[in-house]
């Protein structure tokens, strides 16, 4: 029996492997950080034997509430990720599973690997309406890449979409993959309409270093990128610095930042209500966007989510607030669950890549509802 995680986005520490019924594991912290929650590892073992894997010391993890009613995902082929029997006792996550093959992977959520990220960029830029742009390098020397979709023109809106500031929130890039598939479909009427009215600037992975390193929340230096938008720097947060530099060149009429939430089993959005320049125009745009998404898909709801900031009390280091303020535009953080959408549960797969991608396509419906009113 062997457990390994020395691969793209791998993260686990082996404490002991006395027997199949007593495997003790722990999650490594993000580099130079106390955040830990993301795990991804491979088990080599004998099939058709019941295994009990215990991931310990989770009372001190980044989001202990995230383990309640959570089920881990597993895969034999790294393509199909299904949920496995999991329980949480307040400190230990216990996975019980009888593997059908000799090798099986376990993860916090379906991984979105760096090679798949590169494949997504390469596929997208083959479309005549899409161009890949190199913005600069991360701290580990990886590319910060942006996709520009559509032809710039007089009166066209600038729509920015970013994902995966927090690298363990892989559902964010799955969503972007679905959104791009529809937006680049030349036979899709909605896509053609939107590209007549707007240019899309898409950063599918804001944190490639953290993604490869197997981090939950930070970049290579242990910096939480979604607290860097007030004063980004090339020393600490080149990812944010490079993107905001480009935003100054293009302008921003709509900004969507894609995330995942560990604890809440819902899809929801968080706006910029606490911003100093929040006004009726932005409030009306928010309402129109939400109502359109509610109509487009039952996967979205607007009852459960984060508490709204009091007027003037927004955290201006957060992307949504910073960009909404800088450009006086509609800006939303879209959150998806690590668990399942409790309103439409799927016992076999939970919230999954397929559902993320469909939500990404449905987001374009909500963008259509506001595109004419953005400026």
GIFEN-V312074 format. One record per helix or strand of 2 or more residues. SS is the DSSP state (~ for helix, > for strand). FROM is the first residue (numbers start at 1). LEN is the number of residues. If there is no record, write none. Layout:
[[SS,FROM,LEN] [SS,FROM,LEN]]
This chain:
[[>,2,3] [>,13,7] [>,22,5] [>,40,5] [>,50,6] [~,64,4] [>,73,3] [>,82,2] [>,86,3] [>,93,6] [>,103,5] [~,114,12] [>,130,8] [>,143,7] [>,157,7] [~,171,13] [~,189,9] [>,198,6] [~,208,6] [~,225,3] [~,238,13] [>,254,8] [>,268,3] [~,280,17] [~,319,9] [>,330,8] [~,342,3] [~,353,19]]
